[in-house]
Amino acid sequence: MKLCFLVGSMAISGGTYVIIQHASYLMEHGFDVTLAVQEAFSPSTIAWHDQALKLRCIPVEQAKGESFDLVIATWWKTVFELEYFNARHYAYFVQSIESRFYPEDEIPLRALVDSTYRFPLAYVTEATWIRKYLFEKFDQTTTLVRNGVRKDVYQSDGPRVALRPNGLPRVLIEGHFGVRFKNTALALRLAREAGARDIWVLTGTPIRWIPGANRVFSQVPISQTADIYRSCDILIKLSTVEGMFGPPLEIFHCGGTAVVYNVTGHDEYIIDGLNARVLPRGDADGVVQAIRKLLTDQRELETLKSGALQTAAGWPSWEESSSEFLQWVKVALESPAVDRAVLHEMTVHIFAEYERDEQIRIKKNPGIVRRHKLSALSSKLPPSVVRTVKRLEAVGEVLFRGRETY
């Protein structure tokens, strides 16, 4: 059977990580798997994942000239590509409710994203809350396949980058800079405010240095991330939009604990006081107090780390998770066929509504046009300039943002 995953980007991200895991498992179990990618990529772009180079990755336009048994959209923009693919069946792997990625005042755009959940496709997701949301808001029946963990990589025993100085707890900040809802700079600020003096940063943003961090690890291959996790005690992850985020679960396997907001998906495996500390979204003071307590109370820190290891021991591997995904693929291949004309008609109608509503919004706020032009200009900059801009943006985010949670 020929399967095709429609992927936005092969750059480092949790969502792409999950797709690669499932795709490589399906390939190993006899499926002919293609990843059709929207953004430009190269071997170096995908080398961060040890299985990615084994997969067939091609530009999305090239894939449109082929035929498949099943084509799986993996984020909202790829749903609108489905009509151009010759396939027997179509599906949607929903890893988050992606309208939440955009500011609340972007009403037409958020409606456009939400419209993808109305398409007559076979649905699968990674989190209980998403399955519930899709059923209650869009009347979609969705299969749940929780993400697994690479048990061969994430273990409590193994190499460490460096020992803790004087045995004091070390804090790790994980996440991209320049993505508002990740709140990575806020996590760094609050860790310092809590009294942490040994702070490491693990990020997908191309930076080598950031104010307030003792060490920065940028765009690290997954084979090396466990060494970093094992070197740290407390992960601070304050994102406010997630499907089912992986970094806390990964550090659990490596012997650490975490401080997080009560973001959607955290309750798949995080329990406040048992394996981590969970604070209400926006409770900066609570985050500071929780970090300070873990830095100074060795007994509480060890209690949470022990609970985290117990959670890790009971969590499924990627082999188990992807085995469930394979079963969903078999069901999707037996589902009723969808007429491509229906996908086309829905796409045309949805974009007509979006363009109408966006024009109304622009008339009320002409400044939006200038922002769109700047955004379009930035997308044409050379990669070296983009990297420099991202570095400056990250430094500015750390130096000048306040305690506000996005």
VMD Tcl script that draws the C-alpha trace (Angstrom):
set ca {
  {0.00 0.00 0.00}
  {1.26 3.47 -0.91}
  {0.88 6.06 1.86}
  {1.64 9.76 1.72}
  {1.99 12.13 4.69}
  {1.55 15.80 3.76}
  {4.08 17.68 5.90}
  {4.55 21.41 6.30}
  {8.24 21.40 7.22}
  {11.02 18.92 7.98}
  {12.71 21.33 10.41}
  {12.99 20.41 14.09}
  {9.58 20.36 15.78}
  {7.56 18.07 17.97}
  {4.90 17.60 15.31}
  {7.39 16.56 12.63}
  {9.07 14.24 15.12}
  {5.79 12.37 15.64}
  {5.13 12.08 11.90}
  {8.61 10.67 11.27}
  {8.17 8.09 14.03}
  {4.89 6.79 12.62}
  {6.09 6.97 9.01}
  {9.30 5.03 9.69}
  {7.36 2.33 11.57}
  {4.90 1.95 8.70}
  {7.77 1.71 6.22}
  {9.43 -1.01 8.32}
  {6.13 -2.93 8.29}
  {5.75 -3.11 4.55}
  {4.11 0.14 3.52}
  {5.45 2.29 0.69}
  {5.69 5.63 2.52}
  {6.26 9.11 1.09}
  {6.53 12.41 2.93}
  {5.35 15.25 0.68}
  {6.85 18.45 2.12}
  {5.63 22.01 1.55}
  {8.76 23.90 2.65}
  {12.14 23.48 0.95}
  {14.43 20.97 2.66}
  {17.81 19.29 2.29}
  {19.56 16.29 3.88}
  {20.94 18.61 6.55}
  {17.44 19.89 7.30}
  {16.23 16.43 8.29}
  {19.42 14.99 9.81}
  {18.24 15.86 13.34}
  {16.08 12.70 13.37}
  {17.93 9.42 12.98}
  {15.08 7.82 10.99}
  {14.29 10.70 8.64}
  {17.03 10.03 6.10}
  {15.63 6.53 5.58}
  {12.28 7.94 4.45}
  {11.33 9.08 0.97}
  {10.90 12.85 1.29}
  {9.92 14.81 -1.81}
  {8.48 18.26 -2.57}
  {4.70 18.39 -2.36}
  {4.37 19.48 -6.01}
  {6.25 16.39 -7.15}
  {4.01 14.14 -5.05}
  {0.90 15.55 -6.71}
  {1.89 13.73 -9.89}
  {1.77 10.31 -8.21}
  {-1.01 8.00 -7.00}
  {-1.51 6.76 -3.45}
  {-3.82 4.50 -1.53}
  {-4.01 6.90 1.43}
  {-2.98 10.54 1.78}
  {-2.77 11.94 5.33}
  {-2.87 15.68 6.01}
  {-0.85 16.54 9.12}
  {-1.52 20.24 9.67}
  {-4.22 22.65 8.59}
  {-2.62 24.03 5.42}
  {-2.08 20.54 4.05}
  {-5.82 19.79 4.16}
  {-6.30 22.25 1.31}
  {-3.73 20.29 -0.74}
  {-5.74 17.06 -0.62}
  {-7.87 17.85 -3.65}
  {-4.74 17.79 -5.84}
  {-3.77 14.24 -4.86}
  {-4.91 11.15 -6.72}
  {-5.76 8.75 -3.89}
  {-8.31 6.16 -2.92}
  {-8.63 7.51 0.62}
  {-7.90 10.72 2.52}
  {-7.24 11.30 6.23}
  {-6.28 13.95 8.77}
  {-3.78 13.53 11.62}
  {-4.78 16.32 14.04}
  {-1.95 17.08 16.48}
  {-3.50 20.22 17.96}
  {-6.39 22.60 17.41}
  {-4.21 24.83 15.30}
  {-6.47 27.88 15.19}
  {-5.10 28.49 18.69}
  {-1.68 29.15 17.18}
  {-2.91 32.55 16.01}
  {-3.94 35.70 17.95}
  {-7.59 35.98 18.92}
  {-8.06 39.09 16.78}
  {-7.21 37.04 13.65}
  {-10.84 35.96 13.48}
  {-11.06 35.10 9.74}
  {-7.78 33.15 9.85}
  {-8.81 31.19 12.93}
  {-12.13 30.38 11.24}
  {-10.22 29.22 8.15}
  {-8.13 26.85 10.24}
  {-11.17 25.50 12.08}
  {-12.94 24.86 8.77}
  {-10.45 22.06 8.04}
  {-12.05 20.01 10.80}
  {-15.27 19.86 8.78}
  {-13.79 17.90 5.88}
  {-15.15 14.35 5.40}
  {-11.92 12.53 6.23}
  {-10.71 9.70 8.46}
  {-9.46 11.37 11.67}
  {-6.75 10.38 14.14}
  {-5.25 12.39 17.01}
  {-2.71 12.10 19.81}
  {-4.62 13.59 22.76}
  {-7.89 12.92 24.55}
  {-8.85 16.58 24.68}
  {-8.52 16.91 20.89}
  {-10.70 13.86 20.28}
  {-13.35 15.31 22.60}
  {-13.09 18.76 21.00}
  {-13.49 17.44 17.45}
  {-16.56 15.46 18.45}
  {-18.26 18.24 20.42}
  {-17.47 21.12 18.03}
  {-17.39 19.41 14.63}
  {-19.17 16.08 15.12}
  {-16.07 14.19 14.00}
  {-15.35 10.70 15.32}
  {-11.60 10.49 15.88}
  {-9.27 7.62 16.73}
  {-6.91 8.26 19.65}
  {-3.27 7.14 19.35}
  {-1.14 8.64 22.10}
  {2.46 9.48 21.29}
  {5.09 7.02 22.41}
  {8.63 7.54 23.66}
  {11.92 6.35 22.21}
  {12.87 4.01 25.02}
  {16.19 3.33 23.26}
  {17.11 7.02 23.56}
  {15.39 8.35 26.68}
  {16.67 6.45 29.72}
  {17.81 7.49 33.19}
  {21.13 5.67 32.78}
  {23.56 6.95 30.21}
  {26.04 9.71 29.36}
  {25.65 13.25 30.65}
  {26.93 16.45 29.15}
  {28.19 17.67 32.53}
  {27.73 16.95 36.23}
  {25.84 19.40 38.45}
  {28.23 21.85 40.15}
  {28.28 21.14 43.89}
  {25.34 18.79 43.37}
  {22.89 21.70 43.07}
  {19.78 21.24 40.88}
  {20.09 22.34 37.28}
  {17.20 23.92 35.37}
  {16.48 23.28 31.68}
  {14.40 25.62 29.50}
  {13.06 23.97 26.33}
  {11.30 25.55 23.37}
  {11.55 27.81 20.35}
  {12.01 31.55 20.73}
  {9.92 33.87 18.60}
  {6.78 31.76 19.02}
  {4.55 33.67 21.42}
  {2.59 30.78 22.91}
  {5.80 28.83 23.67}
  {6.71 31.45 26.35}
  {10.33 30.26 26.26}
  {11.79 33.64 27.24}
  {9.28 33.88 30.08}
  {10.39 30.49 31.43}
  {14.00 31.70 31.44}
  {13.07 34.94 33.20}
  {11.04 33.17 35.90}
  {13.76 30.58 36.50}
  {16.26 33.35 37.20}
  {13.72 35.16 39.36}
  {13.31 31.97 41.40}
  {17.03 31.91 42.13}
  {18.26 29.37 39.57}
  {21.90 30.01 38.74}
  {22.62 26.98 36.59}
  {20.26 27.26 33.60}
  {20.54 25.43 30.30}
  {18.46 26.11 27.18}
  {17.47 23.50 24.60}
  {15.90 25.09 21.52}
  {15.13 24.64 17.87}
  {15.93 28.32 17.26}
  {19.34 28.84 15.57}
  {21.12 30.63 18.43}
  {24.46 30.07 20.19}
  {23.99 32.40 23.15}
  {21.09 33.86 25.09}
  {21.20 36.26 28.09}
  {20.81 34.49 31.43}
  {21.61 30.99 30.21}
  {24.78 29.16 31.24}
  {24.66 26.92 28.17}
  {22.62 26.85 24.97}
  {21.95 23.74 22.88}
  {20.46 24.62 19.50}
  {18.95 22.29 16.88}
  {20.32 19.20 18.58}
  {19.80 15.74 17.00}
  {17.45 13.58 19.07}
  {20.27 11.11 19.73}
  {21.96 13.80 21.85}
  {18.96 15.28 23.66}
  {18.86 12.54 26.31}
  {22.41 13.43 27.39}
  {21.16 16.97 28.04}
  {18.02 15.82 29.88}
  {20.08 13.49 32.11}
  {22.29 16.45 33.02}
  {19.33 18.45 34.35}
  {16.81 18.11 37.17}
  {13.92 20.47 36.38}
  {12.40 21.24 32.99}
  {10.50 24.55 32.76}
  {7.97 24.38 29.92}
  {5.38 27.16 29.91}
  {3.70 26.79 26.52}
  {-0.02 27.59 26.45}
  {-0.96 25.73 23.26}
  {-0.12 22.05 22.90}
  {-1.56 18.82 21.57}
  {0.32 16.41 23.80}
  {3.78 17.81 24.37}
  {6.74 15.46 24.60}
  {9.65 17.19 26.42}
  {8.28 16.69 29.98}
  {7.71 13.00 29.24}
  {11.21 12.70 27.79}
  {12.88 14.23 30.85}
  {10.71 11.96 33.04}
  {12.42 9.01 31.33}
  {15.81 10.61 31.97}
  {15.28 11.07 35.71}
  {14.04 14.67 35.89}
  {10.79 16.44 36.70}
  {9.03 19.50 35.24}
  {7.17 22.72 35.97}
  {4.39 23.40 33.46}
  {1.20 25.35 32.95}
  {-2.11 23.46 32.88}
  {-1.94 23.52 29.08}
  {-4.21 21.29 27.02}
  {-2.76 17.79 26.87}
  {-0.71 17.96 30.06}
  {-3.20 15.69 31.81}
  {-2.31 12.78 29.52}
  {0.58 12.00 31.87}
  {1.36 14.91 34.23}
  {-0.12 14.95 37.75}
  {0.61 17.90 40.02}
  {2.49 16.83 43.12}
  {3.08 13.30 41.83}
  {5.56 13.70 38.98}
  {5.70 17.46 38.33}
  {4.30 20.83 39.34}
  {1.34 22.19 37.36}
  {0.37 25.87 37.63}
  {-2.63 27.72 36.19}
  {-1.91 29.44 32.91}
  {-0.46 32.90 33.56}
  {0.41 32.27 37.22}
  {3.95 33.63 37.03}
  {4.21 34.00 40.81}
  {3.16 30.38 41.24}
  {5.81 29.24 38.76}
  {8.50 31.17 40.63}
  {7.42 29.67 43.94}
  {7.35 26.14 42.50}
  {10.83 26.46 41.00}
  {12.23 28.00 44.19}
  {10.74 25.16 46.25}
  {12.35 22.52 44.04}
  {15.69 24.31 44.11}
  {15.75 24.42 47.91}
  {13.77 21.36 49.02}
  {15.71 18.26 48.05}
  {13.04 15.94 49.45}
  {10.27 17.38 47.26}
  {12.53 17.34 44.22}
  {13.38 13.68 44.73}
  {9.71 12.81 45.33}
  {8.66 14.31 42.00}
  {11.62 12.76 40.17}
  {10.70 9.36 41.58}
  {7.08 9.81 40.52}
  {8.23 10.88 37.07}
  {10.26 7.69 36.65}
  {7.21 5.62 37.64}
  {5.14 7.44 35.02}
  {7.85 6.82 32.44}
  {8.00 3.11 33.25}
  {4.32 2.71 32.44}
  {4.30 4.80 29.27}
  {4.21 3.03 25.87}
  {7.17 2.94 23.50}
  {6.96 4.28 19.97}
  {6.70 0.72 18.73}
  {3.52 0.26 20.75}
  {2.11 3.64 19.73}
  {2.88 3.25 16.03}
  {1.41 -0.25 16.09}
  {-1.89 1.39 17.07}
  {-1.39 3.98 14.33}
  {-0.92 1.15 11.83}
  {-4.24 -0.34 12.89}
  {-5.89 3.04 12.31}
  {-4.29 3.18 8.84}
  {-5.85 -0.19 8.00}
  {-9.26 1.08 9.06}
  {-8.78 4.28 7.04}
  {-7.93 2.20 3.98}
  {-11.26 0.42 4.35}
  {-13.30 3.58 4.91}
  {-15.66 4.92 2.21}
  {-13.89 6.72 -0.60}
  {-14.14 10.51 -0.75}
  {-14.77 12.23 -4.08}
  {-12.01 14.76 -4.85}
  {-14.69 17.04 -6.28}
  {-16.17 17.33 -2.79}
  {-12.77 18.37 -1.40}
  {-12.45 20.96 -4.18}
  {-15.92 22.39 -3.64}
  {-15.37 22.71 0.10}
  {-12.00 24.39 -0.41}
  {-13.40 26.94 -2.87}
  {-16.33 27.76 -0.58}
  {-14.15 28.05 2.53}
  {-11.61 30.37 0.89}
  {-14.37 32.55 -0.55}
  {-15.70 33.07 2.98}
  {-12.21 33.73 4.32}
  {-11.37 36.31 1.64}
  {-14.70 38.10 2.22}
  {-14.23 38.27 5.99}
  {-10.56 39.23 5.74}
  {-11.33 42.11 3.37}
  {-13.90 43.42 5.85}
  {-11.29 43.20 8.62}
  {-8.67 45.02 6.52}
  {-11.07 47.86 5.72}
  {-11.62 48.36 9.44}
  {-7.87 48.25 10.14}
  {-5.67 49.30 7.16}
  {-2.51 48.68 9.19}
  {-3.02 44.95 8.64}
  {-1.92 45.38 5.01}
  {1.45 46.79 6.09}
  {2.00 43.84 8.42}
  {1.17 41.41 5.62}
  {3.67 43.13 3.31}
  {6.41 42.97 5.94}
  {5.67 39.30 6.52}
  {5.83 38.57 2.79}
  {9.14 40.48 2.55}
  {10.70 38.56 5.43}
  {9.84 35.25 3.76}
  {12.08 36.23 0.81}
  {15.18 37.01 2.88}
  {18.30 34.80 2.46}
  {18.62 32.01 5.08}
  {21.70 33.65 6.64}
  {19.77 36.87 7.20}
  {16.80 34.95 8.62}
  {19.10 33.21 11.12}
  {20.56 36.55 12.20}
  {17.09 38.04 12.62}
  {15.99 35.04 14.71}
  {19.04 35.39 16.96}
  {18.38 39.09 17.52}
  {14.70 38.39 18.07}
  {15.49 35.75 20.70}
  {17.89 38.04 22.58}
  {15.38 40.89 22.47}
  {12.63 38.59 23.71}
  {14.68 37.64 26.76}
  {15.90 41.16 27.51}
  {12.74 43.16 27.02}
  {9.62 41.05 27.48}
  {7.85 41.23 30.81}
  {6.12 38.58 32.88}
  {3.05 38.41 30.64}
  {1.98 34.96 29.48}
  {0.88 34.64 25.85}
}
mol new
graphics top color blue
foreach p $ca { graphics top sphere $p radius 0.5 }
foreach p [lrange $ca 0 end-1] q [lrange $ca 1 end] { graphics top cylinder $p $q radius 0.2 }
display resetview
